[in-house]
Amino acid sequence: FGADATALVVPRKRFSPVKSSADLLALRSDCYELREDGSLSLKASRDGPPLVSLDDCYKKVDDFEKLVRKGAPSLIACSKLKVKG
């Protein structure tokens, strides 16, 4: 990167990586809002995203989609969600 490279610290409130179906569930929930510019952002009422843990049987997209076929649950007031089975 060179001598002029600079590291940036981006608060979790502005950066929401989706590395797993659990991250995707949080992103699809009502904790996030779609802005006019097409970007997603965590709602101002949240300090951070909820901690979501899904059982291994929801790792594949098809299985995850079956879990949320009627939509993602409301997580706006949730700090932690764990789904087993």
C-alpha positions as CSV (number, residue, x, y, z in Angstrom):
1,F,0.0,0.0,0.0
2,G,2.9,2.3,0.4
3,A,4.2,4.8,2.9
4,D,1.2,7.1,2.5
5,A,-1.4,4.5,3.4
6,T,-3.9,5.4,6.1
7,A,-6.1,3.2,8.2
8,L,-9.7,4.3,8.8
9,V,-11.8,3.4,11.8
10,V,-15.4,3.0,10.7
11,P,-17.9,2.7,13.5
12,R,-20.1,-0.4,13.4
13,K,-23.1,1.9,13.2
14,R,-21.9,2.9,9.7
15,F,-20.6,-0.5,8.5
16,S,-22.5,-3.7,8.5
17,P,-20.7,-6.6,6.9
18,V,-22.8,-9.6,5.9
19,K,-20.6,-12.7,6.3
20,S,-23.3,-15.1,7.5
21,S,-27.0,-15.8,7.3
22,A,-27.3,-14.4,10.9
23,D,-25.8,-11.1,9.6
24,L,-28.3,-11.1,6.8
25,L,-31.2,-11.7,9.2
26,A,-30.2,-8.6,11.2
27,L,-29.8,-6.6,8.0
28,R,-33.3,-7.6,6.7
29,S,-34.9,-6.7,10.0
30,D,-36.5,-3.4,11.1
31,C,-33.2,-2.4,12.7
32,Y,-32.1,-1.0,9.3
33,E,-33.7,1.5,7.0
34,L,-33.3,2.1,3.3
35,R,-32.2,5.6,2.6
36,E,-33.1,7.7,-0.5
37,D,-29.7,7.1,-2.0
38,G,-30.3,3.3,-1.9
39,S,-27.9,2.7,1.0
40,L,-28.9,0.8,4.2
41,S,-28.2,2.3,7.6
42,L,-28.8,1.3,11.2
43,K,-31.7,3.2,12.6
44,A,-30.7,6.1,14.8
45,S,-32.6,4.5,17.8
46,R,-30.1,1.6,17.8
47,D,-26.6,1.7,19.4
48,G,-25.5,-1.2,17.2
49,P,-26.9,-4.2,15.4
50,P,-28.5,-7.0,17.4
51,L,-26.4,-10.1,18.1
52,V,-28.0,-12.8,16.0
53,S,-27.0,-16.5,16.3
54,L,-28.6,-19.1,13.9
55,D,-28.3,-22.8,14.1
56,D,-26.0,-24.4,11.5
57,C,-29.0,-25.7,9.6
58,Y,-29.6,-22.2,8.4
59,K,-26.2,-21.6,6.9
60,K,-27.4,-22.4,3.3
61,V,-29.4,-19.6,1.6
62,D,-32.3,-21.9,0.7
63,D,-32.7,-23.0,4.3
64,F,-32.4,-19.5,5.5
65,E,-35.0,-18.3,3.1
66,K,-37.4,-20.9,4.5
67,L,-36.8,-19.5,7.9
68,V,-37.8,-16.0,6.9
69,R,-40.3,-16.7,4.1
70,K,-42.9,-14.5,5.8
71,G,-40.3,-11.8,6.5
72,A,-37.6,-11.1,9.1
73,P,-38.8,-10.8,12.7
74,S,-38.9,-7.4,14.3
75,L,-35.5,-6.9,16.1
76,I,-35.7,-3.2,16.7
77,A,-35.9,-3.7,20.5
78,C,-33.8,-6.8,20.5
79,S,-30.2,-7.0,21.7
80,K,-29.7,-10.7,21.2
81,L,-31.5,-13.5,19.2
82,K,-30.6,-17.2,19.2
83,V,-32.4,-19.7,16.9
84,K,-31.9,-23.4,17.4
85,G,-33.4,-26.2,15.3
